Amino acid sequence: MRQRRRAGLGSLAAGALAIVMVLLGPVTNYASEFAPAWARNPWVIWPVFAGMALLSVGLGLFSRRLDEPPPAQLPRVGPLASASLDSLRPPHVPVDRVHGRETELGRLTGMLHRPGGRFAVVCAAGGIGKTTVAATLCAQAEKAGHAVFWIRWRDPVALAEHLTQVALACGLPLGVLEQARAGHDNLPDVVWRQLSDVRKWLLVIDNADDTSRIGPEPEKVSDYRGWVRPHGGGLLLLTSRDTAPATWGPCAELVHLAPLTARAAGRVLRDAAPGAGMPEEAEALAARLGGLPLALHAAGAYLIRPTSRYRTFTAYQQALEEDLPSLLGAEDPNAADPEVARQVVRHTWELSLDQLAGEEHPLARPLLRLLALYADAPIPLSLITPDLLATATGQTVTQVKLDAALGGLHRYGLLGASDALESGEVPTVALHPLVREINALALTAESPDVSTWRRAVAHRLVAAVAEIRQAGRSGWPTARLLAPHLPFLLAPDGLLPFIDARNALNDLAYVLAGAGLHAERLTLHQIVLDAETRLLDPEHPDTLDSRTNLANALNDLGQHAQAADLHRQTLDIRQRVLGPEHPDTLASRTNLALALHGLGQHAQAADLHRQTLDARQRVLGPEHPDTLASRTNFACALRGLGQYARAADLQRQTLDARQRVLGPEHPHTLNSRTNLALALHGLGQHARAADLHRQTLDARQRVLGPEHPHTLNSRTNLALALHGLGQHAQAADLHRQTLDARQRVLGPENPHTLASRTNLANALHDLGDYAQAADLHRQTLDIRQRVLGPEHPHTLNSRTNLEAALAAMRRGNGRRMRWLSVMRRRAR
């Protein structure tokens, strides 16, 4: 019907245009043969001609617009596809029960009707209601005739599968999809071309918190070349805890959610328990709960239970008042004071724990108390065992009862849990900081012997470290999560023998070092050193070892000056106490030289390495592993001094010895091959260097895996060699892969991550992409200025790199302006 109406209007416009042309005919005849007097007046005839011409053009354009086919509409999902789309349906949310989000929903509704080359990100901390807002918009969109698709983020593979299903539902031909799957086209490009061709759809990607993995690799979200793009004919909406604008790029509309007001929170309580009282009573209770979503959820869940003792808002609030007769400021209806809010929420949760006990979950309360003894960080689920809870409480605990207690606490909103089955990460539980604080105080007040609970946790932490060491590389993710909880072992109350506690921290620190997680390792080494300095002696051998460990962690984090100071202190003590050629003294001299090398003081580093090499060759022999390590270090210092030929000779000697003694794929042999390649790179022998780096990369990928720190180092070295060969595009691809992996594994501010960002920027600079290079250098400079200081050598290098990129941009703009000027002159 609409198409017939448009066709009719188009014919009407064409007819009007014909009438105008007929009218123009006599005017033309008058002008050429026997024009009347008014036609000979130019002040009359020319405005007439101009008006008629404009009318003719306007009617012609209007006719073409009306005769155009209508914009593409989303096709109906056929019966064959509907079954596969069941998993893409949004969760049901009663629209009339969402309160306090009118402003945010208004912004999103406007974007739904006019995306304008943007996409939406509803972002906030966990538990604020991001999913609820998105689901509410979905309900409104479906009512308005939009097609709605809901994807819950799990991993890149599942995201690709679901987005492909969405594209098929929007009319993507199977043949085009098969071409992409066969490698003839880029699948994200194919999907988004189809999504750009249809209108009136809403696509939600829920819980997109791990933005570095959205992909496909190596694409970043903000580059808009992966699965997230602002190019659709409908609206893409993501919910995420990541609130950083830089993550999402310039086309993202960030919609931040704040806690609910007391009025909105009162309406939430009334919706949860509609028969519990009047609106003002609900608002009073909501205000006494501080407007905290967690407390609102706990109170609402309690009030609707048929077995609950308090069934009204007033009774619930009075129960709080009666339990808090001596609370300072309890009469304040806003509960603005943090201490007031803490106590109020405590009793709110106690009521829920009573309810859980009444539901035959008696372990819920002691379990919550036990979890409060851990640090304010996610707790690996593997730490929470039946034996742990049984040892602390003296009760009989089975795995079934423990799981039921965890489920009950989660159901009442008293703890959060990671969706590990879908995310593929280590399963964890987490307490709200207020929950943790309150329950730790409650345990102290209730238990006659808290040390029993604390000792049980300490023994479980020590056992967890042993499990991680035994697991090898598969234990690295858990090691990172365990690190914040381990300082508990060295608490002043002495829960364990000091040696056992210290060894556990050191053991976990060594695991973290192998994973390249130097920041977490640094914290543990600092805690151990402080404890040994206090309990032993500043010159005790164990204290010196701990000072060395701390200095090495600082050096790996790029804080070479602090590392050098600590190594110098240790070297002075060991030379005085042990003598200049004791193995520990030689180790300290080597460590100091490595820190000086990091500071760019290559001459001093080379002198120290030469002394150590001479001593080890004389005492241990030329092919002892320590001697070979010293020869390698000395050669690296010579390379820093620009003596590449001499460095290459020494590295070749070391490589030959290690291949003969250890074999071609031993880690030390691979290190020597890398060092020889770096020396050859300095000599300009880039092709030979690239071959050696490629051999090392292949071996490390096969033996260690694609994201092991040593593998990432080899990929970086190969990219630098290719860069030297002028193969900048390949180098940039390798650097981008390494940067993405390091950001994901090590974090955005790790020194290795910063080095990868710099390397990628340099490769892009040589490709002529000065703007992106400058942006990357600026990010690195900001971090290094904040972490290392404005005068650190690495900071100065970043400043120089940024200035060079900006200068190249200005030169490019100048050339472009001169070219435009020449073209304009030619046109004139």
C-alpha positions in Angstrom: 0.0 0.0 0.0 2.8 2.4 0.9 4.7 1.7 -2.3 1.5 2.3 -4.4 1.0 5.6 -2.6 4.6 6.6 -3.3 4.2 5.7 -6.9 1.1 7.8 -7.2 2.8 10.8 -5.6 5.7 10.4 -8.0 3.3 10.5 -11.0 1.6 13.5 -9.6 4.9 15.3 -9.3 5.8 14.4 -12.9 2.5 15.8 -14.1 3.1 19.0 -12.2 6.5 19.3 -13.8 4.9 18.8 -17.3 2.4 21.6 -16.6 5.2 24.0 -15.6 7.0 23.2 -18.9 3.8 23.9 -20.8 3.5 27.3 -19.1 7.1 28.1 -19.9 6.5 27.5 -23.6 4.3 30.6 -24.3 6.7 32.7 -22.3 9.5 31.6 -24.5 7.4 32.3 -27.6 6.5 35.8 -26.3 10.2 36.5 -25.7 11.3 35.4 -29.1 8.4 36.7 -31.4 5.9 39.3 -30.1 6.7 39.8 -26.4 4.2 42.0 -24.6 5.4 45.2 -22.8 5.7 43.5 -19.4 8.0 40.8 -20.9 10.4 43.5 -22.2 11.0 44.7 -18.7 14.1 42.8 -17.3 13.1 43.5 -13.7 10.0 41.5 -14.3 11.0 38.7 -16.7 14.2 37.5 -15.0 12.6 36.9 -11.6 9.8 35.1 -13.4 12.3 32.9 -15.2 14.2 32.3 -12.0 11.1 31.3 -10.0 9.9 28.9 -12.7 13.4 27.3 -13.0 13.6 26.8 -9.2 10.1 25.3 -9.2 11.0 23.0 -12.0 14.1 21.7 -10.3 12.4 21.3 -7.0 9.5 19.3 -8.5 12.0 17.2 -10.5 14.0 16.3 -7.4 10.8 15.6 -5.4 9.7 13.3 -8.2 13.0 11.4 -8.1 12.8 11.1 -4.3 9.2 9.8 -4.4 10.1 7.3 -7.1 13.0 5.8 -5.2 12.5 2.5 -3.5 11.8 2.7 0.3 14.7 2.1 2.7 15.5 -1.5 3.4 13.4 -2.9 6.2 14.4 -5.8 8.5 12.9 -9.0 7.0 10.9 -11.3 9.2 12.8 -14.1 10.8 11.6 -17.3 9.1 10.6 -20.4 11.0 13.9 -22.1 10.2 16.0 -19.3 11.8 13.8 -18.7 14.8 15.0 -21.7 16.7 18.6 -20.7 16.4 17.7 -17.2 17.7 16.1 -18.4 20.9 19.4 -17.7 22.7 19.4 -14.1 21.3 16.2 -13.0 23.0 16.4 -10.3 25.7 15.5 -11.1 29.3 12.1 -10.0 30.4 11.9 -6.9 32.5 8.6 -5.4 33.6 9.0 -1.9 32.1 6.7 -0.3 34.8 9.0 -1.5 37.5 12.2 0.3 36.4 12.6 3.6 38.3 15.1 6.4 38.4 16.5 5.7 35.0 14.2 8.0 32.9 17.1 10.3 31.8 19.3 7.5 30.7 16.5 5.7 28.9 15.5 9.0 27.2 19.1 9.3 25.8 19.1 5.7 24.6 15.6 6.0 23.0 16.8 9.0 21.0 19.8 7.0 19.8 17.5 4.1 18.9 15.6 6.2 16.5 18.6 8.2 15.2 21.9 6.3 15.7 23.8 8.9 13.7 26.9 6.8 13.3 27.2 6.1 17.0 26.7 3.2 19.4 25.8 3.2 23.1 27.7 1.9 26.1 25.8 1.7 29.4 28.6 1.6 31.9 29.0 1.5 35.7 30.3 -0.7 38.5 28.8 -4.1 39.0 25.3 -4.3 40.5 24.1 -0.8 39.5 21.6 -2.1 37.0 23.2 -1.9 33.6 21.5 -5.1 32.3 18.1 -3.8 33.6 18.4 -0.6 31.7 19.4 -2.4 28.5 16.5 -4.9 28.9 14.1 -2.1 29.4 15.2 -0.4 26.2 14.7 -3.8 24.4 11.1 -4.0 25.6 10.4 -0.5 24.4 12.1 -1.2 21.1 10.1 -4.4 20.5 6.9 -2.5 21.2 7.9 0.1 18.6 8.4 -2.5 16.0 12.2 -2.9 16.1 13.9 -6.3 15.8 15.8 -7.0 19.0 18.8 -9.3 19.6 20.5 -10.0 22.9 24.0 -11.4 23.2 25.6 -12.2 26.5 29.3 -11.8 26.3 31.3 -15.0 26.9 34.2 -15.2 24.5 35.2 -14.0 21.0 34.2 -17.3 19.4 30.7 -17.2 20.8 30.4 -13.5 19.9 31.3 -14.2 16.3 28.8 -17.0 16.1 26.0 -14.9 17.6 26.7 -11.9 15.4 26.7 -14.1 12.4 23.2 -15.4 13.4 22.0 -11.8 13.8 23.3 -10.9 10.3 21.5 -14.0 8.8 18.3 -13.0 10.6 18.8 -9.5 8.9 18.9 -11.0 5.5 22.6 -11.9 4.9 22.7 -14.4 2.0 24.2 -17.8 2.9 26.4 -17.7 -0.1 28.1 -14.5 1.1 28.6 -16.0 4.5 30.2 -19.1 3.1 32.6 -17.0 1.0 33.7 -15.2 4.2 34.1 -18.5 6.1 36.2 -19.8 3.2 38.5 -16.9 3.7 37.5 -14.9 0.7 36.2 -12.0 2.8 36.5 -10.6 6.3 33.7 -12.0 8.4 33.2 -8.9 10.6 33.1 -6.8 7.4 30.5 -9.0 5.9 28.4 -8.9 9.1 28.5 -5.2 9.4 27.8 -4.5 5.8 24.6 -6.4 6.2 23.7 -4.6 9.5 24.4 -1.3 7.7 21.8 -2.1 5.0 18.9 -2.7 7.3 17.1 -0.5 9.8 15.0 -0.7 12.9 17.0 -3.2 14.9 18.6 -3.1 18.4 21.5 -5.3 19.2 22.7 -5.6 22.9 26.0 -7.2 23.9 25.6 -7.6 27.7 28.5 -7.8 30.2 31.2 -6.8 27.8 33.7 -6.2 30.6 36.8 -7.7 29.2 37.1 -5.3 26.3 40.6 -6.5 25.3 39.1 -9.8 24.2 36.2 -8.6 22.1 38.3 -8.9 19.0 38.7 -10.5 16.7 42.4 -10.3 17.5 44.4 -8.1 17.1 41.7 -5.4 16.7 40.9 -2.9 19.5 37.4 -1.8 20.1 38.2 1.8 19.5 39.6 1.1 16.0 36.2 0.0 14.8 37.6 -2.8 12.6 36.4 -5.7 14.8 33.0 -6.8 16.1 32.1 -3.4 17.6 31.3 -0.7 15.0 29.2 2.4 14.8 28.2 1.8 11.2 24.8 0.0 11.6 21.5 1.0 10.4 20.1 0.2 13.8 21.6 0.7 17.3 24.4 -1.3 18.9 24.3 -1.1 22.7 26.9 -2.7 25.1 26.8 -2.9 28.9 30.2 -2.9 30.6 32.1 -2.0 33.7 34.8 -0.3 31.6 34.0 3.4 31.8 37.1 4.7 30.0 36.3 6.8 26.9 39.6 5.7 25.3 38.4 2.1 25.3 35.4 2.8 23.2 36.6 5.5 20.9 35.0 8.7 19.6 31.8 7.2 18.2 30.7 5.7 21.6 28.0 7.4 23.6 28.8 6.5 27.2 25.7 6.4 29.5 26.9 6.3 33.1 24.6 4.9 35.8 24.7 6.3 39.3 23.1 4.9 42.5 19.3 5.4 42.8 17.8 8.3 44.7 15.9 7.6 47.9 12.6 8.2 46.0 13.5 5.8 43.2 14.9 3.3 45.7 11.6 3.4 47.7 9.7 2.6 44.5 12.0 -0.4 44.0 11.2 -1.7 47.5 7.5 -1.2 46.8 7.8 -3.2 43.6 9.7 -6.0 45.4 7.2 -6.1 48.3 4.0 -4.4 47.1 2.0 -5.2 50.2 4.7 -4.1 52.7 3.5 -0.6 53.3 2.9 2.9 52.1 5.2 4.9 49.7 6.6 7.1 52.4 7.4 4.0 54.5 9.3 2.5 51.7 11.2 5.7 51.0 12.1 5.9 54.7 13.5 2.4 54.7 15.3 3.1 51.5 16.9 6.2 53.0 17.9 4.3 56.1 19.6 1.7 53.8 21.6 4.6 52.2 20.1 3.9 48.8 22.6 1.1 48.4 21.5 -1.3 45.6 23.0 -4.3 47.5 21.0 -3.4 50.7 17.8 -2.8 48.7 18.1 -6.2 47.0 18.7 -7.9 50.4 15.8 -6.1 52.0 13.4 -6.8 49.2 14.3 -10.5 49.0 13.8 -10.8 52.8 10.4 -9.0 52.8 8.8 -11.3 50.2 9.7 -14.5 51.9 6.5 -16.0 53.5 8.5 -17.2 56.5 10.1 -13.9 57.2 9.5 -12.5 60.7 9.2 -8.8 59.5 6.8 -8.4 56.6 6.4 -4.6 56.4 8.7 -1.7 55.7 8.0 -0.2 59.1 8.5 -3.4 61.0 11.7 -4.0 59.1 12.9 -0.5 60.0 11.8 -0.8 63.6 13.8 -4.0 63.9 16.8 -2.1 62.8 16.1 0.7 65.3 15.6 -1.7 68.2 18.9 -3.4 67.5 20.7 0.0 67.3 19.7 1.9 70.5 23.1 3.3 71.1 24.0 4.1 67.5 25.3 7.7 67.2 23.4 9.4 64.4 20.9 6.6 63.9 18.1 9.1 63.9 19.5 10.7 60.7 17.0 9.6 58.0 19.7 10.0 55.3 22.2 7.8 57.1 24.9 10.0 55.4 27.6 9.2 57.9 29.6 6.2 56.7 29.6 4.6 60.1 25.9 4.9 60.4 25.4 3.4 56.9 27.8 0.6 57.8 25.8 -0.4 60.9 22.4 -0.1 59.3 23.4 -2.3 56.4 25.0 -4.7 58.8 21.7 -5.4 60.4 20.0 -5.5 57.1 22.2 -8.4 56.1 21.9 -10.1 59.4 18.2 -10.3 58.8 18.9 -12.0 55.5 21.4 -14.4 57.1 18.7 -15.3 59.7 16.4 -16.0 56.8 19.0 -18.3 55.1 19.4 -20.1 58.4 15.7 -20.6 58.5 15.9 -22.0 55.0 18.3 -24.7 56.2 21.5 -23.0 55.1 23.1 -22.6 58.6 26.6 -22.4 57.0 25.8 -19.1 55.2 26.6 -16.9 58.2 29.9 -18.5 59.2 30.9 -18.8 55.5 30.3 -15.0 55.0 32.4 -14.3 58.2 35.2 -16.5 56.9 35.3 -14.8 53.5 35.6 -11.5 55.2 39.0 -12.5 56.5 40.4 -12.4 53.0 41.6 -9.2 51.3 39.4 -6.7 49.5 39.9 -8.5 46.2 38.2 -11.3 44.2 38.7 -14.7 46.0 39.5 -17.7 43.9 36.8 -20.3 44.5 39.5 -22.9 44.9 40.4 -21.3 48.2 37.0 -22.1 49.7 36.9 -25.8 50.7 34.8 -27.8 53.1 37.9 -28.6 55.1 38.7 -24.9 55.5 35.2 -24.1 56.8 35.1 -27.2 59.0 38.5 -26.3 60.6 37.4 -22.8 61.3 33.9 -23.6 62.7 34.3 -27.0 64.1 31.2 -28.1 62.2 30.7 -30.9 59.7 30.8 -29.4 56.2 30.2 -31.2 53.0 30.7 -29.9 49.5 27.0 -30.0 48.9 26.3 -27.9 52.0 29.1 -25.5 51.1 27.8 -25.0 47.6 24.3 -24.4 48.9 25.5 -21.8 51.3 27.4 -20.0 48.5 24.3 -20.1 46.3 22.2 -18.7 49.1 24.6 -15.8 49.8 24.7 -15.0 46.1 20.9 -15.2 45.8 20.5 -12.7 48.6 23.0 -10.4 47.0 25.6 -10.8 49.8 28.4 -11.9 47.5 29.2 -11.7 43.8 30.4 -14.5 41.6 32.2 -14.5 38.3 30.5 -16.3 35.5 33.6 -18.5 35.0 31.8 -21.2 32.9 31.0 -18.6 30.2 34.1 -16.3 30.5 36.7 -19.1 30.7 38.5 -17.4 33.6 39.3 -18.5 37.1 36.1 -18.8 39.1 36.0 -16.2 41.9 33.6 -14.8 44.5 33.8 -11.2 45.8 32.4 -9.3 48.7 31.2 -5.8 48.5 33.8 -3.8 50.6 31.1 -2.9 53.1 30.0 -6.5 53.4 33.6 -7.5 54.1 34.2 -4.8 56.7 31.0 -5.4 58.6 31.4 -9.2 58.7 35.0 -9.0 59.9 33.9 -6.9 62.8 31.0 -9.2 63.5 33.3 -12.2 63.6 35.5 -10.5 66.2 32.5 -9.7 68.3 31.0 -13.1 68.1 33.9 -15.6 68.2 35.7 -16.3 71.5 38.8 -17.4 69.5 39.2 -15.6 66.2 42.7 -16.9 65.9 41.3 -20.4 65.0 39.5 -18.9 62.0 42.6 -16.9 61.0 44.9 -19.9 61.3 42.6 -22.0 59.1 42.8 -19.3 56.4 46.6 -19.1 56.7 47.1 -22.8 56.3 44.7 -22.8 53.3 46.7 -20.0 51.7 50.0 -21.9 52.1 48.4 -25.0 50.6 47.1 -23.0 47.7 50.6 -21.7 46.9 51.9 -25.3 46.8 49.1 -26.2 44.4 49.9 -23.4 42.1 53.6 -24.3 42.0 52.7 -27.8 41.1 50.2 -26.7 38.4 52.9 -24.8 36.4 51.8 -22.4 33.8 48.2 -23.3 34.2 48.4 -21.9 37.7 49.4 -18.4 36.6 45.9 -16.9 36.5 45.2 -18.2 40.0 48.5 -16.9 41.2 47.6 -13.4 40.2 44.3 -13.6 42.1 46.0 -15.1 45.1 48.7 -12.5 45.4 46.6 -9.8 47.2 45.5 -12.3 49.9 49.0 -13.6 50.8 50.2 -10.7 52.9 47.7 -12.0 55.5 50.4 -14.7 56.3 52.8 -12.1 57.7 50.3 -10.4 60.0 51.8 -9.3 63.3 49.9 -11.9 65.3 52.1 -14.6 64.0 49.6 -17.2 62.8 52.3 -19.4 61.3 56.0 -19.9 61.9 57.8 -17.0 60.2 59.9 -19.2 57.9 56.8 -21.0 56.5 54.9 -17.7 55.9 57.9 -16.1 54.3 58.6 -19.1 52.1 55.0 -19.1 50.8 55.2 -15.4 49.8 58.6 -16.0 48.1 57.3 -19.1 46.3 54.3 -17.3 44.9 56.5 -14.3 43.9 58.7 -16.7 41.8 55.6 -18.0 40.1 54.5 -14.4 39.3 58.0 -13.6 38.0 57.7 -16.5 35.5 54.4 -15.2 34.4 55.8 -11.7 33.9 53.5 -10.2 36.6 56.2 -8.1 38.2 54.0 -5.5 39.9 52.2 -8.2 42.0 55.6 -9.9 42.7 57.1 -6.5 43.8 54.4 -6.2 46.6 55.2 -9.6 48.0 59.0 -9.0 48.0 58.5 -5.7 49.8 56.4 -7.3 52.5 59.0 -10.0 53.0 61.9 -7.6 53.2 60.1 -5.4 55.7 59.4 -8.4 57.9 63.0 -9.7 57.7 64.5 -6.4 58.4 62.3 -6.1 61.5 62.7 -9.6 62.8 66.2 -10.7 61.7 68.8 -8.1 60.8 69.5 -5.7 57.9 72.7 -7.7 57.1 71.3 -11.2 57.7 71.8 -13.4 54.6 68.1 -13.9 54.2 67.5 -10.2 54.4 70.1 -9.6 51.7 68.4 -12.2 49.5 65.1 -10.5 49.9 66.6 -7.1 49.1 68.0 -8.7 45.9 64.6 -10.1 45.1 63.0 -6.7 45.5 65.6 -4.9 43.5 65.2 -7.5 40.6 61.5 -6.9 40.6 62.0 -3.1 40.4 64.5 -3.6 37.6 61.9 -5.7 35.7 59.4 -2.9 36.2 61.8 -0.4 34.6 62.6 1.3 37.9 66.4 0.9 37.3 67.6 3.7 39.6 65.9 2.2 42.7 67.1 -1.2 41.7 70.7 -0.1 41.4 70.6 1.6 44.8 69.4 -1.6 46.5 71.9 -3.8 44.6 74.7 -1.5 45.5 73.8 -1.8 49.2 73.8 -5.5 49.0 77.1 -5.7 47.0 78.9 -3.5 49.6 77.7 -5.7 52.5 78.6 -9.0 50.7 82.0 -7.8 49.6 82.8 -6.8 53.2 81.4 -9.9 54.8 81.9 -12.6 52.2 84.8 -11.4 50.1 85.0 -10.1 46.5 84.8 -13.6 44.8 82.1 -15.3 46.9 79.4 -16.6 44.6 76.8 -14.3 46.3 79.1 -11.3 45.9 79.5 -12.1 42.2 75.7 -12.4 41.8 75.3 -9.0 43.4 77.9 -7.5 41.1 76.0 -9.0 38.1 72.6 -7.6 39.3 74.1 -4.1 39.8 75.5 -4.2 36.3 72.1 -5.2 34.9 70.4 -2.3 36.6 73.1 0.1 35.3 72.6 -1.3 31.9 68.9 -0.5 32.2 69.9 3.1 33.1 72.0 3.3 30.0 75.3 3.4 31.9 76.8 0.7 29.6 80.4 1.4 30.3 80.1 0.9 34.1 77.9 -2.2 33.4 80.6 -3.6 31.1 83.3 -3.1 33.7 81.4 -4.9 36.4 80.5 -7.8 34.0 84.1 -8.1 32.9 85.2 -8.4 36.6 82.6 -11.1 37.2 83.5 -13.0 34.0 87.2 -13.0 34.8 86.5 -14.3 38.3 84.1 -17.0 37.2 86.4 -18.2 34.3 89.3 -18.5 36.8 87.3 -20.2 39.6 84.6 -22.2 37.7 86.0 -22.7 34.2 85.1 -21.4 30.8 82.0 -23.5 30.2 80.4 -23.4 33.6 76.8 -22.2 33.3 77.5 -19.1 35.5 80.6 -18.3 33.4 78.5 -18.5 30.2 75.9 -16.3 31.8 78.6 -13.7 32.6 79.9 -13.8 29.0 76.4 -13.2 27.8 75.9 -10.2 30.1 79.3 -8.8 29.2 78.5 -9.1 25.5 75.1 -7.4 26.0 76.9 -4.4 27.7 79.3 -4.2 24.8 76.3 -4.1 22.4 75.0 -1.2 24.5 78.3 0.5 23.9 77.9 0.0 20.1 80.7 -2.7 20.0 78.5 -5.0 17.9 81.3 -7.1 16.3 82.9 -8.0 19.6 79.5 -8.6 21.2 78.6 -10.9 18.3 81.8 -12.9 18.7 81.2 -13.5 22.4 77.5 -14.4 21.9 78.5 -16.9 19.1 81.0 -18.6 21.5 78.3 -18.8 24.2 75.7 -20.2 21.7 78.1 -22.9 20.5 78.9 -24.0 24.0 75.2 -24.1 25.1 74.1 -25.9 22.0 76.8 -28.5 22.6 76.2 -28.9 26.3 72.4 -28.2 26.7 70.9 -28.9 23.3 69.4 -26.6 20.6 66.0 -25.9 22.4 67.2 -25.4 26.0 66.0 -22.1 27.3 69.5 -20.9 27.8 70.4 -21.9 24.2 67.4 -20.0 22.9 68.5 -16.9 25.0 72.0 -17.1 23.4 70.5 -17.3 19.9 68.4 -14.2 20.7 71.4 -12.3 21.9 73.5 -13.2 18.9 70.6 -12.1 16.6 70.5 -8.7 18.5 74.2 -8.2 18.0 73.9 -9.0 14.3 71.0 -6.6 14.1 73.3 -3.9 15.4 75.8 -4.8 12.7 73.1 -4.2 10.1 72.8 -7.9 9.3 69.0 -7.8 9.5 68.2 -10.8 7.3 70.4 -13.1 9.4 69.0 -11.6 12.6 65.5 -12.2 11.4 66.3 -15.9 10.6 67.6 -16.5 14.1 64.7 -14.7 15.7 62.3 -16.7 13.6 63.9 -20.0 14.7 63.7 -18.9 18.4 60.0 -17.8 18.0 59.0 -21.1 16.4 60.7 -23.1 19.2 59.2 -21.0 22.0 55.7 -21.0 20.5 55.9 -24.8 20.3 57.4 -25.4 23.7 56.0 -22.5 25.8 52.9 -21.4 24.0 51.9 -18.2 22.0 51.5 -15.9 25.1 54.4 -16.9 27.3 56.6 -13.8 28.1 59.6 -15.4 26.3 57.5 -16.0 23.2 56.3 -12.4 23.2 59.9 -11.2 23.5 60.8 -13.3 20.5 57.9 -12.0 18.5 59.0 -8.5 19.4 62.6 -9.2 18.3 61.5 -10.7 15.0 59.3 -7.6 14.4 62.3 -5.3 15.0 64.5 -7.3 12.6 61.8 -7.1 9.9 61.5 -3.4 10.7 65.3 -3.1 9.9 64.6 -4.9 6.6 62.0 -2.2 5.7 59.1 -4.7 6.1 57.2 -2.2 8.2 53.7 -3.6 7.6 54.7 -7.1 8.8 56.6 -5.6 11.7 53.5 -3.5 12.7 51.3 -6.6 12.6 53.6 -8.5 14.9 54.0 -5.6 17.3 50.2 -5.2 17.4 49.8 -8.9 18.3 52.4 -8.6 21.1 50.8 -5.3 22.4 47.4 -6.9 22.6 48.7 -10.0 24.4 50.8 -8.0 26.9 47.9 -5.6 27.7 45.7 -8.6 28.4 48.2 -10.6 30.3 50.4 -8.0 32.0 48.3 -4.9 32.1 48.4 -1.6 30.3 51.2 0.0 32.4 53.7 -2.9 32.5 57.1 -1.9 31.1 57.0 -4.6 28.5 53.5 -3.4 27.4 54.9 0.2 27.2 57.8 -1.1 25.1 55.4 -2.9 22.7 53.3 0.3 22.4 56.4 2.2 21.5 57.5 -0.4 19.0 54.1 -0.4 17.3 54.1 3.4 17.1 57.6 3.4 15.5 56.4 0.9 12.9 53.3 3.0 12.1 55.5 6.1 11.9 57.6 4.5 9.2 54.4 3.5 7.4 53.4 7.1 7.3 50.6 6.8 9.9 51.8 9.7 12.0 48.6 10.5 13.7 48.2 7.0 15.2 51.9 6.9 16.0 51.6 10.2 17.9 48.6 8.9 19.8 50.4 5.8 21.0 53.5 7.7 21.9 51.4 10.2 23.9 49.8 7.3 25.9 53.2 5.9 26.7 54.6 9.2 27.7 51.7 9.9 30.0 52.2 6.6 31.8 56.0 6.9 32.0 55.8 10.4 33.4 53.4 9.3 36.1 55.3 6.1 37.0 58.9 6.8 36.3 59.1 10.6 36.5 59.7 13.3 33.9 63.5 12.8 33.7 63.8 9.0 33.5 65.6 7.9 30.3 62.5 6.0 29.1 60.3 9.0 29.7 62.8 11.2 27.7 62.7 8.6 24.9 58.9 8.7 24.8 58.9 12.5 24.7 61.4 12.5 21.8 59.3 9.9 19.9 56.1 12.0 20.3 57.9 15.2 19.1 59.1 13.3 16.0 55.7 12.0 15.2 54.1 15.5 15.7 56.8 17.0 13.5 56.1 14.5 10.8 52.4 15.3 11.0 53.1 19.0 10.6 55.4 18.3 7.6 52.8 16.1 6.0 50.1 18.8 6.5 52.4 21.4 5.1 53.1 19.4 2.0 49.3 18.8 1.6 48.6 22.5 1.9 51.2 23.4 -0.7 49.8 20.8 -3.1 46.3 22.1 -2.6 47.6 25.6 -3.3 49.2 24.5 -6.5 46.1 22.7 -7.6 44.0 25.8 -6.9 46.3 28.0 -9.0 46.2 25.5 -11.8 42.4 25.5 -11.6 42.3 29.3 -11.9 
